[in-house]
Amino acid sequence: MSAPEAPEPLPDAETESGAPEPLPGKDPRWARVLVVVGVVLALLAGGVLAGKEALFSYATRGVEQQNLLGDGGKQAAQRGHVDVTGAKNILLIGIDAHPGQDPKELVRADSIIILHIPASHDQAYLISIPRDTWVKIPEYNNGAKRWEGGYDKINGAYAWGGDGLTGTNQRAHAVELLALTIKSLWGITFDGAAIVDFTGFQQVVEVLGGVDMYVDEETTSIHIGHDANGETKVPFRQYTRADGGQGLSPIPGVTPVVYHVGYQHLEPWQALDYVRQRELLPNSDYDRQRHQQQFLKAVFKKMLSRDVLTNPAQLNQVLQVVGKAMTIDSGGIDIEDWLYAMRGIGGDDLLTIKTNNGTFNNDPNNRQAEALDKTTLELFDAVRTEQVPAFVAGHLNLVATN
């Protein structure tokens, strides 16, 4: 089946400011998309291929590097080649601006993840900060507009930091305010940061020609369906319920795409549609996050498959589109040194730790937002004090198994 002309995604509700507001319970859409490059290159650096120095050059030549963290990070005192030692925290942010979106429009972070690497450099932990977490964002002046400080969902820190700016300036100030917010709340500082553009990652999947993966529960698409003539249509209408929540109403005559349980090859449009679904799943965002993790593992496997690694033309295409999908703040350390230091971390050493035990935890001050539970706050304190391995050893139930 050829890829359909996918309809525009159903829009989020908007705040009075015009900033896109996530639906209640909406967690990071791309829970692990942000570490594709790091994981793949770390595996390559560990000796998967000969000539890895050439691959470093390929992989990093198209990656935009920029000071994103500003006062919210720990810029390395020494530039160039250095030994990367000690525990490291990297702030990973996913964005999903819609095609044709006004460049001055507020953009909220779609995914916020702490990548924690302990001093042993033999493990890595992905810790998602729920984007709906209700927090106090400190005051901030980006040179174009001033945010006076106040409460909002944490993904709003990215929006208000870049308010009134465009391009690289918008991204730099957006990341800085988000990093400063996390530092003010939980005392966590960052050694590096990366922004991954969702649209760019779509191109990675296109170059790979889709993925092979296991669909673990029947999943109905709310974005893509077909009418009696086989034309692609949106199968559901989104509306606001009386209680303020978002509801879905089936559109007559349109049959939604359904992904059935079992191992299968997903074309690029199918894979990306599948991992976006949450509204009709029993555990909503947390089912979606699990599917995203499974999907990214399938992508890792495809990128490191013999078919790709022994095909110089395709490998070059993959690395080129990966580079275009990312903006990196390396903290003043050469990317090659980061990769060399993390060479011992393989795909099985990358663990996802569940926050709020994988459930939506309503904030008492805003029922449409989340509060972090006691165990999650203890986890964040373990990040701050560099005790994550010990924390995880005592909370194995929080480690995602897929």
C-alpha positions in Angstrom: 0.0 0.0 0.0 1.4 3.4 -0.9 1.7 6.0 1.7 -1.5 8.0 2.0 -1.6 11.8 2.0 -1.8 12.0 5.8 -4.2 14.6 7.0 -3.0 17.3 9.4 -2.9 16.1 13.0 -5.8 17.1 15.2 -4.8 20.4 16.8 -4.3 20.8 20.5 -6.4 23.2 22.5 -4.9 26.6 22.8 -4.3 28.9 25.8 -5.4 32.5 25.7 -1.8 33.3 24.6 -2.2 31.2 21.5 0.4 28.6 22.7 -0.6 25.1 21.9 -1.9 23.4 25.0 -1.6 19.6 25.4 -4.6 17.5 26.1 -4.9 16.3 29.7 -2.6 13.5 30.4 -0.4 14.0 27.3 3.1 12.8 28.0 6.2 13.1 25.7 5.3 12.1 22.2 8.8 11.0 21.3 9.9 9.5 24.6 13.1 8.1 23.1 13.5 9.7 19.7 16.0 12.1 21.3 18.8 9.6 21.7 18.9 7.9 18.4 22.1 9.5 17.3 23.9 9.0 20.6 23.0 5.4 20.9 23.8 4.5 17.4 27.2 6.3 17.3 28.1 4.9 20.7 27.5 1.4 19.4 29.6 2.2 16.3 32.3 3.7 18.5 32.4 0.4 20.5 33.8 -1.4 17.4 30.8 -2.5 15.4 32.5 -1.2 12.3 36.0 -0.6 11.2 36.8 2.9 10.1 34.6 4.5 12.8 36.5 7.8 12.5 35.1 8.2 9.1 31.6 7.5 10.4 32.1 10.2 13.1 32.9 12.6 10.4 29.8 11.6 8.4 27.6 11.7 11.4 28.7 15.0 12.9 29.3 17.1 9.8 25.6 18.0 9.3 24.7 18.4 13.0 24.0 22.0 14.0 25.9 22.9 17.1 24.9 25.8 19.3 25.1 27.1 22.9 21.6 26.1 24.0 21.9 25.9 27.8 23.4 29.3 28.5 23.3 30.0 32.2 21.3 26.8 32.7 24.3 24.5 31.9 27.8 23.7 32.9 29.9 24.9 29.9 33.2 23.0 29.8 36.2 25.3 30.7 38.3 23.5 28.2 37.3 23.5 24.5 38.4 20.8 22.1 39.7 17.4 22.9 39.2 16.5 26.6 38.7 13.4 28.8 35.0 13.1 29.6 34.9 12.0 33.2 32.3 11.8 36.0 28.5 11.5 35.9 26.8 13.5 33.1 23.3 14.9 32.6 22.0 15.8 29.1 18.8 17.6 28.5 16.9 16.1 25.6 14.0 18.0 24.0 11.7 17.0 21.2 9.7 19.6 19.2 6.9 19.0 16.7 6.1 22.3 15.0 3.4 21.9 12.4 4.2 22.5 8.7 3.6 26.1 7.8 3.5 27.2 11.4 4.2 30.9 12.0 7.9 31.0 13.1 6.9 33.5 15.8 4.2 31.3 17.3 4.8 29.9 20.7 6.1 26.3 20.6 5.9 24.1 23.7 8.4 21.3 24.2 6.8 18.0 23.1 9.2 15.8 25.0 11.5 16.6 28.0 13.9 13.9 29.0 16.9 13.8 31.3 19.6 11.4 30.0 21.7 10.5 33.0 25.0 8.8 32.6 26.7 7.6 35.8 30.4 8.1 36.4 31.0 4.5 35.3 29.9 5.3 31.8 28.6 1.8 31.3 24.8 2.6 31.6 22.4 5.3 30.6 19.1 6.2 32.1 16.2 8.0 30.3 14.0 9.9 32.7 11.0 11.7 31.2 9.6 14.8 32.8 5.9 14.7 32.1 5.2 17.7 29.9 2.0 18.5 31.9 3.9 18.9 35.2 2.6 22.0 37.0 5.6 24.1 38.0 6.8 27.6 38.9 8.8 29.0 36.0 11.3 31.7 37.0 11.3 35.1 35.5 13.3 35.5 32.3 14.2 38.1 29.8 15.2 36.9 26.3 15.9 40.3 24.9 12.7 40.5 22.9 10.1 39.8 25.6 10.1 39.4 29.3 8.4 36.5 31.2 7.5 37.8 34.6 7.6 34.4 36.2 4.7 32.3 37.4 3.0 28.9 37.1 2.5 26.9 34.0 3.0 23.4 32.7 6.7 22.7 32.4 6.6 22.5 28.6 5.6 26.2 28.8 9.1 27.1 30.0 10.4 26.3 26.5 7.7 28.4 24.9 8.1 31.5 27.1 11.9 31.3 26.8 11.7 31.7 23.1 8.7 34.0 23.0 9.0 36.7 20.3 12.1 35.2 18.8 12.8 33.0 15.7 15.4 30.5 14.5 18.5 29.8 16.5 17.8 32.6 19.0 14.4 31.1 19.8 15.8 27.7 20.4 18.7 28.9 22.5 16.5 31.0 24.9 13.8 28.3 25.0 16.2 25.6 26.1 17.9 28.0 28.6 14.7 28.8 30.4 13.7 25.2 30.5 17.1 24.2 32.0 16.9 27.1 34.5 13.4 25.9 35.5 14.6 22.3 36.1 17.6 23.7 38.0 15.4 25.9 40.2 13.0 23.1 41.0 15.2 20.1 41.5 18.8 21.3 41.5 19.7 19.4 38.4 22.2 21.0 36.0 23.2 19.8 32.5 26.4 19.1 30.7 24.9 19.1 27.3 21.6 19.4 25.5 20.0 18.3 22.2 16.8 19.3 20.3 15.3 16.8 17.9 12.8 18.0 15.3 10.0 15.4 14.9 9.6 16.3 11.2 13.3 15.6 10.6 13.0 12.2 12.3 10.2 11.3 9.9 12.8 11.5 7.1 15.1 9.0 9.0 12.3 6.5 8.9 11.7 7.2 5.2 15.3 6.6 4.3 15.2 3.3 6.3 12.1 2.2 4.3 10.0 1.4 7.4 10.6 -0.9 10.4 9.8 -4.4 11.5 8.3 -4.5 15.0 5.8 -6.2 17.2 2.4 -4.5 17.7 1.5 -5.5 21.3 -2.1 -4.4 21.4 -4.8 -3.6 18.8 -4.5 0.1 18.1 -7.0 2.3 16.2 -5.7 5.4 14.5 -7.5 8.6 15.2 -5.5 10.4 12.5 -5.7 8.3 9.3 -8.7 6.5 7.8 -10.2 5.8 4.4 -13.6 6.4 2.9 -15.5 4.1 0.5 -13.5 5.4 -2.4 -10.2 4.6 -0.7 -9.3 8.3 -0.1 -7.5 9.2 3.1 -9.6 11.0 5.6 -9.5 11.9 9.3 -11.7 9.3 11.0 -12.6 11.2 14.1 -13.7 14.7 15.0 -12.2 16.2 18.1 -14.4 18.3 20.4 -14.4 19.7 23.9 -16.7 17.9 26.4 -18.8 19.6 29.0 -16.2 18.8 31.7 -13.5 20.6 29.7 -11.8 17.4 28.5 -11.3 16.4 24.9 -13.6 13.9 23.2 -13.7 12.1 19.9 -16.6 11.5 17.6 -16.4 9.0 14.7 -16.9 10.6 11.3 -19.6 8.6 9.3 -18.3 6.8 6.2 -14.6 6.9 7.3 -13.0 3.6 8.4 -9.9 4.2 10.6 -6.7 2.3 10.1 -6.3 -0.4 12.7 -2.9 -2.0 13.7 -3.5 -5.6 14.8 -1.4 -7.6 17.3 1.7 -9.4 15.9 5.0 -9.0 14.2 4.8 -7.0 11.0 6.6 -4.6 8.7 5.3 -1.1 9.1 5.8 1.4 6.2 7.1 4.8 7.3 3.6 6.4 7.4 2.2 3.4 9.4 5.0 3.4 11.9 4.8 7.1 12.6 1.0 7.0 12.8 1.1 4.0 15.2 3.4 5.5 17.7 1.3 8.7 17.8 -1.8 7.0 19.1 -3.0 7.4 22.7 -6.6 8.6 22.9 -8.2 5.1 22.3 -5.6 3.1 24.2 -6.5 1.9 27.7 -3.5 3.5 29.4 -3.3 6.5 27.1 0.1 8.2 27.1 1.8 5.4 28.9 0.8 2.9 26.3 2.0 5.3 23.7 5.3 5.8 25.4 5.8 2.0 25.5 5.1 1.8 21.8 7.5 4.6 21.1 10.2 2.7 23.0 9.5 -0.4 21.0 9.5 1.5 17.8 12.9 3.2 18.5 14.5 -0.1 19.3 13.2 -1.4 16.0 14.8 1.7 14.3 18.1 1.1 16.2 18.1 -2.5 14.9 17.4 -1.4 11.4 20.1 1.3 11.4 22.7 -1.2 12.7 21.6 -4.1 10.4 24.0 -5.6 7.9 21.8 -4.4 5.1 22.3 -0.7 6.1 25.9 -0.9 7.4 27.1 -2.6 4.2 25.3 -0.2 2.0 27.5 3.0 1.9 24.9 5.0 0.0 22.0 4.2 2.3 24.2 4.6 5.5 25.3 8.0 4.2 21.6 9.0 3.6 20.7 7.9 7.1 23.5 9.8 8.8 22.7 12.9 6.7 19.0 13.1 7.7 19.8 12.3 11.3 22.2 15.2 11.4 19.6 17.6 9.9 17.1 16.5 12.6 19.2 17.6 15.5 20.7 20.7 17.2 23.3 19.9 19.8 24.9 21.8 22.7 28.0 19.6 23.5 28.9 21.7 26.5 32.2 22.8 24.9 33.4 19.2 24.5 34.1 17.7 21.0 31.3 15.3 20.0 34.0 12.7 19.2 35.1 12.8 22.9 31.5 12.3 24.0 31.1 9.4 21.7 34.4 7.8 22.8 33.6 8.2 26.5 30.2 6.5 26.0 31.4 3.7 23.8 30.7 1.1 26.4 26.9 1.9 26.4 25.0 -0.4 24.1 21.3 -0.6 23.3 20.6 -3.0 26.2 22.3 -0.6 28.6 19.9 2.2 27.9 17.1 2.0 30.5 13.9 4.0 30.7 12.7 4.8 34.2 9.0 5.4 34.7 8.0 8.7 36.4 4.8 8.8 38.4 4.8 4.9 38.1 3.5 5.3 34.6 0.2 6.9 35.5 -1.3 10.4 35.3 -1.1 12.1 38.7 -3.4 15.1 38.9 -2.1 18.2 40.4 -4.4 19.5 43.2 -4.0 23.1 42.0 -4.8 22.3 38.4 -6.7 19.1 37.5 -5.6 19.4 33.9 -2.0 19.2 34.9 0.3 16.7 36.7 2.1 16.7 40.0 5.2 14.5 40.6 4.8 11.8 43.2 7.1 11.3 46.1 9.1 8.5 44.4 9.7 10.6 41.3 11.0 13.4 43.5 13.3 10.9 45.1 14.5 9.9 41.6 15.2 13.5 40.7 17.2 13.9 43.9 19.2 10.8 42.9 20.0 12.5 39.6 21.2 15.6 41.5 23.3 13.6 43.9 24.6 11.1 41.3 22.9 8.1 43.0 20.7 6.9 40.1 22.1 3.3 39.9 21.4 2.8 43.6 17.9 4.3 43.3 17.1 2.0 40.4 18.4 -1.1 42.2 15.9 -0.4 44.9 13.0 0.4 42.5 13.3 -2.2 39.7 9.5 -2.0 39.2 10.1 1.5 37.6 12.3 0.2 34.9 10.4 -0.2 31.6 10.8 -3.7 30.3 10.3 -3.0 26.6 
